[in-house]
């Protein structure tokens, strides 16, 4: 038995694809040269341009929306009710769980030494006699709350562009495996900074870039699940903010040793492996956020 699709539906589908492809063309026409300029400035030593770089994806999406008169309703800046709050809670928990798995393996096997020190916000209130575990718990608690909220100021710039615009347009454009493509694009965006010695410094730059690409591509499946099942960009912003705050400010500083960066950090082998497992789980498992909101 054959199923016929009405000409009106076919025309609508074709129109959606063409519009999405035009939007992506405009998006990348703005994103690529702007990113190249800011990354070149950072590699040359002007690290203060990181703010501008992280808001480049959002700026590119705004230009594309304005040119095509698309509006901003689909971003979306609404929380999405109970489903959205569940996703935000999951976004806050995920970096803790992933960090404890990847870094926990490194610490317990002796690949990396567990040696936390009080971060700036708590140094004045925690004495040197506190146990390492207590020190880490206090650091993580502060980072998971105060620093995660503070990190929104930059993470939002990326997520409004990556998951708030690019991901949904890749889907609408009919691109095969759009989530995989979004992860590869997001990962490659960081590669010049890695090869330029500005980001993920430690391992040989080429190796760091390859491992980061694995981590970023796998991580994109987690971001996509939260974004697409809620229809809101806030879970993605929360996840990005929480990850940057917790991994970079709590887990990384607590990890010492020669060659530690090979195993932990955003280009670490154990983090990459953990993220691959997370990608499989978030791609297939039921995570309790309910049915997809749009896609």
N, C-alpha and C positions, 0 to 999 in steps of 0.2 A: 504494500500500500504506500503510495507517495503522498507527501504532505505539501500542499501548495501554500506559498506565502503571498499575501496580497501585494500588488504593486506599490500601494501606499506605505506598507511596512518596509518593503525593500528600499524605497526611496528615502524613508526616514533613517533607516540603518546606514545607507550610503552617505546621507547628509551628515550624520553624526560622525562617521569615520573621517570624512573630508574635513570637517570643522576641527576635530581633534588633531588631525595631522597638521593643519595650518597653525593651530595653537602651539603644537610642539615645535614647529619650525621657528616661530617667533620666540618661543621660550629659549631654545638653544642658541638662537642668533644673539640674544641678549646675554645669556648665561656664560657662554664660552669665552667671548672676549673680555667681559668684566672679570671673570674668575682668573683668566690668564694675567690680567694687569695686577690684581691684588695678590695673587700667588707669587708673581715675580717680585713685587715689592717686599713680601715677607721673606722670600729666599735671599734677597739682597740685604736683609737685616732689619727691616721695619716691621716688626712683629705686631705692632699696634693695629695693623690693617686687618687683623683676624676678625674684628667685628664686622667690617665692611664685607669681607669674604663670606662670612656665615649668613649675611642677609642678602647676598646676591641671588640665591634661588628664589627667595620671596619677591625680590625686585623684578626678576625675570617673569615670574608668574603674574605679577600685577600688570606689567606691560602687555603680556599676551591677552589677559582678560580685558584690558581697556581697548586694545586694538580691535578685538573681535566682539566687544560689547557683551561679554558673557556674564558679568556680575560676579558676586562673591558668595552667593548662597551655598554653593556646593562645597565650600572649603571643609567643613562648616565650623563656625565658631560657637555653635551651641554645644552643650555638654552631652546631650543625647539621653537624658533621663537616667533611669536605673542601669540600663545597659552601658551608658557612657561612664558612669561612676565605677562600675565593676571593671571596665577596661582600664580606667585610670589607676585603680587599686592594683590591678595586675601589672601595669606598667611600672609602678613603684616597687613591686616585689621582685620582678624579673631580674634586675641587675644584682640584687642581693643574692638570689638563688644561683644565678649563673656565676657570679663572683665567688661564692662559697664553694661551688663545685670545682671550678677551674683552679682558683688560687688555693683552695683547700687541698687538692691533690698535690699541688706543687709544694705546699708547706709540709704536709704529712710525709711525703716521700723524700724530703730533703733536697729536692731540686732547687728550692728557693728557701731562704731563711725567713721565718716569721719574726719581724722586729718592728712593731708599730711604735710611733712616737706621737705625742699629742699634737693635733693640728692647731693652727693659730687661734681659732675661736675657743678652744678649750684648754690651751696650754696654761693659762693663768689659774685654772680651777682644778687641775689634775696634777697631783704630785708625781715625782719620779719613782715613787715606791709602788705605784699602782701596777697590778699584774698586766702582762701583755694582752691577755684576752679581754680584761676589763677596759684597757686603753682602746683596743680596737672597737669594742662594742660602743663605747662613748663616741669615738670618732665617727663610726658609721651612723649612729643615731643623729648626730648633728648634721652630717652630710646628707642623709636621706630626707631631712626636713628643710633646714635653712638654706643649705647650698643648692639643693635641688630646685627650690623656688627661685633662687638667684640665677641659676643657670638657664632658666626659661628665656631670659633676655636675649640670648644668642641662639639657643636651640630652636626657638620659634622661627627664626629667620630661615633656617634650613628646612624645617618640616612644612611650613606654609608652601614652600616651593616643591620639595621632593614628594611628600605624600599628599599634600593639599592640592597639588596641581598635576605634576608630572605623572605620578602613578595612575591616576584616574584617566588621564588623557592617553596614556599608553594602552590602557584597557579599551577605551572608546575607539582608539585608532585601529583596533583589530590586530595589534602586534602579537605574534606568538610568544607565549611565556612572558607576559608583561612584568610580573613581579621579579622574575629573574633578571630581566633587562633593567629594571629600576635599580636593583642592587648592584649590578655591574657598573651602571652609570654613576651611582652614588660613590662606589668604591674608587673608580678611576679619577673622580674629581679630587680625591685626596692624594693620589699618587705623586704628582709633581712636588708636593710638600715633603713627602717621604724621601723621594730621590734627591731632593734639594737639602736634606738634612735638617728640616725644620720640625717635622712631625714624626713621632715614633722613632726617636733616635736611640740607638743601641745596637741592634743586629745589623748585619750588612744591609744597606738600603734596598737592594733588589729582593733579598729574602724577606725583609720586612714588608715590602710592597706586595709580594705574592701572598704572604700569610694574611695581610690586611684585606686583600681582595676576597679571600675565602671567608673571613669573618664578616665583612660588610655584605657580601652577597647572601650569605646565610641569614644574617641579622635582618635583611630586608623582608624576609618572610614573616618575621615576628611583627615588624612595623606594619606590614600590609594587612595582616590579620586584624590587628587592633583598629587600623584606619577604616578598612572596608566593612567590618562587621558593626561598626558604630555609626558610620557616616560622619564622624567628627574628627577634626585634626588634633584635638586636645590630648587624646591618649598617646598619639605619636609624639607630640611635643613633650609630654610628661616622661615618656620612655627615654627620649633622647636626653632630656635634662637630667633625669635620674642616673642614667648610664654614665654620662660625662662626670657628674659629681661624685658618684660612688666609686667607680673604677679608678678615676684619675686622682681622687683626693683621699680615699680611704684604703682601697685595696693595693694600688701601686706603691704608695709610700711605705706600706707595711711589709713589702717584699724586698729583701736584700740578697746580694750574692753575685758572684761573677757569672755573667751570662744569664742573669735572671730574665732579661727581656726576651730571650729566646722562647721561654716557656709561658710567661705571663705578659699582661699588657694587651693592648688592642691588636698587636701583631704577634702575640704569643701562640705557640703551638697548642697549648691546653685550652686557651680561650677560643681558638678557631675550631677545635674539635667539639667543645661544649656548644658552640653556636650552631654547628651542623646538626647536632642532636636536637637543639631547640627548633631549628627550621623544620625538621621532620615532625616534631610534636605539634607545632603550630600549624603545619600544613594539613595534618590529618586528624588530630585529636579534637574532641569536643572540649572547649575551654570555658563554657558557661557564660558566653556573652550574648547568646541568642543568634537568630538567623541574620544573614547579611542585610544591611540597611539599603544598599543600592546595587552592588555588584554580586 
